[in-house]
Amino acid sequence: MLDSMTPTALPTRIPRPASPGGDVADQDRIRVLIVDDHAVVRMGLRVFFDLQDDITVVGEAADGSEGVAMARRLEPDVVLMDLLMPNMDGITAIGRIKAERPETEIVTMTSFIEEEKVTAALEAGASGYVLKDAEAEEVAAAIRAAFAGEVHLDPAVARLLAQRMRQKKNPAEELVEPLTDREREVLGLLAQGMSNKEIGTKLFITERTARTYVSNILGKLGLASRTQAALWAVEHKTADSKA
């Protein structure tokens, strides 16, 4: 549960340039903004994150509107976003934050699994989806995955999305331009959970080039997120490809 206080192992850090006057240790931490209308939830998460050497909470917001404003001002690496809130819901807030700061990753956290909400959150730009009854370590893992450019989904959410993808018409049938061999390689690695940096290292290309390939893949498949692309790749056996 979210009140679990057991720290997890730390991942490989992604270096960040130090800001003038900033503490060097803080520069190595993942800057997280918590957006949730329940003060108890925010407090529990902050207490747990304070025990982590690689995560620091830079702010808390009680609704989506406040979350958008604070994300603009604080420039967090990752936003942990509730979906049901007053004034502005989480899905609307996700879309606005991603429109203003596409480099900010967003992990949604909610107490229910509803296909329409899950899909809307991911299409709005969320890169992770965890349930409020998840262990605190899983929430931290989702934040670390988002920071590394990876996707983290609750297993039940992943099953729901996979089922939905199977029921949809094959996007490849509507492609104006087919995927190139290199794009298929990138898609296969993406489906294996690799970040842009890891894909670049694997294929001997820059992280920026890997990011460009991912964007091209999403455009050609008519998909809105890495999550959808990974599920499409698994469904069409592209994930089995070896680079």
N, C-alpha and C positions, 0 to 999 in steps of 0.2 A: 504494500500500500504506500501512499505518498508520504506517510510519516516514518517510513523505514529510514534508518540513519546509517546503513552500512555503506562505506565508500567503495567505489569500483576502481578497477585498474585504469590507469591513464593511457590515452592513445598517443600516437605520435603527434607532436605539436606542429601547427602550421605557423611559421614565424610571421610577426607583424611588426612593421617599423614603429619604433617608439615615438610617441608624440611629445612635443616640448613640455618639459616639466612633469611628464607622466612617470609613474613608477614602472621600472623595468619588468618586475614580476607581473604586474597587471597587464602588460602588453602581450604576455604569452597566454593570457586567459581568454576564454570564449566569453564575449560580452553578451549577456542575456537580458532581455526585457520580458517581464511576466505580465500578461494581460488577462485578467480574470476578475469577474465581479464579486467573487467570494474572498473576503479578506483572510479567512482561515486557510484557504488553499494557497494563496499567495505567501502567507507567512510560513506554512509548512515547506513549500518549495524553497523559499529563501534560506530557511534554516538548513535544509539538506544541501543546497548548492554551496553554502558557506563552508561546508566540510570538504568540498572538492578543490583540489589544487589547480584545476584547469578551467574552472567556471566561475564567473563573477556576475552577480546580479547588478545591473546598472540602473534599473528602475522598475516600478510597478505601476500598472494602470488598471482602473476599475471598469472600463468599458472600451468599446472599439474606437470611438472618437478620440478618447484620451490616448489610446494606444498608438493611433496614427500620428498624433501630435508629438508624442514622446519618442517614437521611432525616428521622426524627422529631426528632433533636437539631439537625441542621444546617440544616434547612428549605431545601434547594436549589431552584433554579428548574427544573432539568432533571436527571433521573437517566439515565445511560447504563448500560443493564442487559444483562449477558450472560444467556443463557437456561439453559445447562447448568452448574450449580454444585452443590457439596456442601451438606449441611445443609438448604438451602431453595433450590428452583430459581427461576429468574427469573420465570416466570409466576405462581407463588404470591406472590413478593415484589412484583410489579407490583400484583396485586390488593390486597394489604395496604397498600401505600403509597398507592394511590388512595383506599382506604377512609378512611384517616386524613387524607390531604392531597390532596384532589381537584384543588387548584390546581397541584400539582407535575406537570410533564409528564415522560413517560418515553419514551426511545428505546431500543429493543432492538437488540442487536448479537450476531450469531451467525455461525457458519461454515457453516451449511447452510440450505436452504430446504425445509421440510416443512410441507405444508398445515395439518396439525393444529396444529403449534406456532405457525405464523404467525397462524392464526385465533384460537387461544387467547390469544396475547399481545395482539392488538388488542382482543379482547373483554374482556380484563382491564383495558384502559385505556391501552395504549401508543399513542402518536401518531406513531411512526416506526419503521422497520425497515430496518437496514442490515446488510450482510455484512462479516465481518472482513477480507475481501480487498479491501474498498473503499479508495479513496484517502482519506487523512486529511482532505482538504478536504471530501469528501462527508459524512464523519461530523460535521464542524463545521457543514456546511450543514443536516444533520438536526437538530442541536441548536438552531440559530438558528430553523429553521422551527417546531420544537416550542415554543420560547419565545414566538414570535409567534402561537401558536394555530393553526398550520398543520400539514399532514400531509406527511411525507417518506418515501417508500417506494423501496426498491431497485426498479429497473424490472422485474426478474424476479419480485419479490414482487407488484408491481402487476398484472402479467399473470396470475399465478396467482389472485389474488383476483377479477379481472374474470371469468375463466373460471368460477370457483366461483359468482359471482353470476348468471351466465347460466344455470347449471344448476339454480339454486334456483327455487322457485316464486315468482312475483311477489308481494312483500309487500303491494303495494297492494290485491290481491284480498282480503286479510284485514283491511283497515283498518276500524276501528269508526267512525272519523271521517276524512273526506278532508282533504288538505292545503288550506289556504286559499291564495288568490292570493299573499298576502304571504309565506307559508311557502314557496311554490314559488319566489318570487323569491330568498329567502334561500338555499334549497337550490341554486339555479342558481349563485349567487355562491360558495357553499361549494365546489361542484364545480370552480369555476375556480381554487381554491386560496387564496381570500381568508380572512383571519383575521376574528375577530369585530369587531375595531376597523375593519378595511377595509370590512366589510359595513355596519357602522353608518354610516360616512362616506358610502358609496355610496347608501344608502337614507334618509339624513338621520334616523337614529335613534341612540340611545345604544348603546354597546358592550354594556351590560348587557341592553338589550332584544334585541339581536342574539343574545346568548348564550341568552336565554330562548326565542327562536324556534328556535334549533338544538336545544335540549333537547326542545321540543315535537315537532319533526320526527323526532328519533330515537325518541321514544315512539310516535308514530303509525305509523312504518314498522317498528317492532319491531327496530330496529338498536341496536348497542351503542357505536358510535364514529363520529366525523366521517369517518373513512376509509371505512367501510361506506356511509355516507350519500352521500359523493362518488361512489363507484363505482356506487351505485344510480342516482344522478342521471345519470351518463354513460350507463349502460345504457338508461335510459328517456328520454333526450334532454332532460332538464330542464336539463342544463348548457348547452344552447344558448340558454336563455331570456335575454333582455336586460332588465335592470331599468330 
